[in-house]
């Protein structure tokens, strides 16, 4: 049995100086995701029941698959997630990612990302925990606030 120190429910929060609409576009548009999400080309119609897929920038490799569970633009997106870039993680069950965008009084938004249902997906939990999601979210914040990717 594989064990992991990563949590089965992972919570990340950050403030971004952007509108809810800008954040929504950044998390749903491949033109943005390729610049901050490890080069991932996110492909979906973002309608409930639609597939959610992440590919390498050139679309030659399928990295993530899932399904849209809920979409309430520009406030909330929830989708299932299965890691395909690691053969051991690819056999694990789907987990769930929830994005919540809450406008604040000061012209920023609080972005909360919860990656949960990882109890039976220890390889996925380990790969996305801590620096995994923080790299993505830091890149998202930097791109929206400066117009430049965090790293080239």
C-alpha positions as CSV (number, residue, x, y, z in Angstrom):
1,X,0.0,0.0,0.0
2,X,1.3,3.4,-0.9
3,X,1.2,6.1,1.8
4,X,1.6,9.8,1.4
5,X,2.1,12.8,3.6
6,X,0.0,15.0,1.3
7,X,-3.4,15.9,2.6
8,X,-6.5,14.4,1.0
9,X,-8.0,17.9,1.0
10,X,-5.7,20.7,0.0
11,X,-6.7,24.4,0.3
12,X,-5.0,27.3,-1.3
13,X,-6.0,31.0,-1.1
14,X,-4.5,34.1,-2.5
15,X,-5.6,37.7,-3.3
16,X,-5.2,38.8,-6.9
17,X,-5.5,42.3,-8.2
18,X,-7.9,41.5,-11.0
19,X,-11.6,41.3,-11.7
20,X,-13.6,38.1,-11.4
21,X,-14.0,38.1,-15.2
22,X,-10.2,38.4,-15.7
23,X,-9.5,35.5,-13.3
24,X,-12.2,33.3,-14.9
25,X,-10.8,33.9,-18.3
26,X,-7.3,33.1,-17.1
27,X,-8.4,29.7,-15.6
28,X,-10.6,28.7,-18.6
29,X,-8.6,30.0,-21.6
30,X,-5.7,28.0,-23.0
31,X,-4.1,31.2,-24.2
32,X,-3.6,32.0,-20.5
33,X,-3.2,28.5,-19.0
34,X,-0.2,27.7,-21.2
35,X,1.6,30.7,-19.7
36,X,1.3,29.7,-16.0
37,X,-0.1,26.1,-15.6
38,X,3.1,24.2,-16.4
39,X,2.5,24.9,-20.1
40,X,-0.9,23.1,-19.9
41,X,-3.4,23.7,-22.7
42,X,-6.7,23.4,-21.0
43,X,-9.5,22.3,-23.2
44,X,-13.2,22.3,-22.3
45,X,-16.5,24.1,-23.1
46,X,-16.8,24.5,-19.3
47,X,-20.4,23.4,-19.3
48,X,-21.5,20.9,-16.6
49,X,-20.9,17.4,-17.9
50,X,-18.4,18.5,-20.5
51,X,-14.9,16.9,-20.5
52,X,-12.0,18.8,-18.9
53,X,-8.6,18.0,-20.4
54,X,-5.1,19.3,-20.0
55,X,-2.5,18.8,-22.7
56,X,1.1,19.7,-23.3
57,X,1.3,23.1,-25.1
58,X,1.7,21.3,-28.5
59,X,-1.2,18.9,-27.6
60,X,1.1,15.9,-28.1
61,X,0.7,14.6,-24.6
62,X,-2.5,14.3,-22.5
63,X,-1.7,15.3,-19.0
64,X,-5.0,15.6,-17.1
65,X,-8.6,14.4,-17.7
66,X,-11.8,15.1,-15.9
67,X,-15.3,16.4,-16.2
68,X,-16.9,19.8,-15.5
69,X,-19.1,19.3,-12.4
70,X,-20.3,22.9,-11.9
71,X,-19.6,26.2,-13.7
72,X,-21.0,29.6,-12.5
73,X,-18.9,32.2,-14.4
74,X,-17.2,34.2,-13.1
75,X,-17.6,32.9,-9.5
76,X,-17.1,29.2,-9.3
77,X,-15.7,26.3,-11.3
78,X,-15.6,22.7,-10.2
79,X,-14.2,19.8,-12.1
80,X,-12.9,16.3,-11.6
81,X,-9.2,15.7,-12.1
82,X,-7.1,12.6,-12.9
83,X,-3.3,12.9,-13.4
84,X,-2.2,11.2,-16.6
85,X,1.4,12.4,-16.8
86,X,2.5,9.9,-14.1
87,X,1.6,6.2,-15.0
88,X,1.1,5.4,-11.3
89,X,-1.2,8.3,-10.7
90,X,-3.1,7.6,-14.0
91,X,-4.7,4.4,-12.4
92,X,-5.9,6.3,-9.4
93,X,-9.6,7.5,-9.2
94,X,-10.5,11.1,-10.1
95,X,-10.2,13.8,-7.5
96,X,-11.9,17.2,-7.5
97,X,-10.8,20.7,-8.0
98,X,-12.9,23.7,-7.0
99,X,-12.1,27.3,-7.9
100,X,-14.0,30.1,-6.1
101,X,-13.5,33.7,-7.0
102,X,-14.8,36.3,-4.5
103,X,-14.5,40.0,-5.2
104,X,-13.2,42.2,-2.4
105,X,-13.9,45.8,-1.5
106,X,-10.3,46.9,-2.4
107,X,-10.4,46.0,-6.1
108,X,-8.9,42.5,-5.6
109,X,-10.4,39.1,-5.6
110,X,-9.9,36.2,-3.2
111,X,-9.2,33.1,-5.2
112,X,-9.7,29.9,-3.2
113,X,-8.7,26.6,-4.8
114,X,-9.6,23.3,-3.1
115,X,-8.3,20.1,-4.4
116,X,-10.0,17.3,-2.6
117,X,-11.3,13.7,-2.8
118,X,-7.7,12.6,-2.8
119,X,-8.1,9.9,-0.2
120,X,-7.6,7.1,-2.7
121,X,-5.2,9.0,-5.0
122,X,-1.9,9.3,-3.0
123,X,0.3,9.8,-6.0
124,X,-1.8,12.6,-7.3
125,X,-2.0,14.1,-3.9
126,X,1.7,14.1,-3.6
127,X,2.3,15.6,-7.0
128,X,-0.1,18.5,-6.7
129,X,0.5,19.3,-3.0
130,X,2.4,22.4,-1.8
131,X,4.7,23.6,-4.5
132,X,2.6,22.0,-7.3
133,X,-0.4,24.1,-6.8
134,X,1.5,27.1,-5.4
135,X,3.6,27.3,-8.6
136,X,0.5,27.4,-10.7
137,X,-1.3,29.9,-8.5
138,X,1.8,32.2,-8.2
139,X,2.1,32.1,-11.9
140,X,-1.6,33.0,-12.4
141,X,-1.3,35.9,-10.0
142,X,1.9,37.2,-11.6
143,X,0.5,36.9,-15.1
144,X,-2.7,38.8,-14.2
145,X,-1.0,41.5,-12.2
146,X,2.0,42.2,-14.4
147,X,1.1,40.8,-17.8
148,X,4.2,38.7,-17.7
149,X,4.6,35.0,-16.9
150,X,6.4,34.1,-13.7
151,X,9.0,32.2,-15.6
152,X,9.8,31.6,-19.2
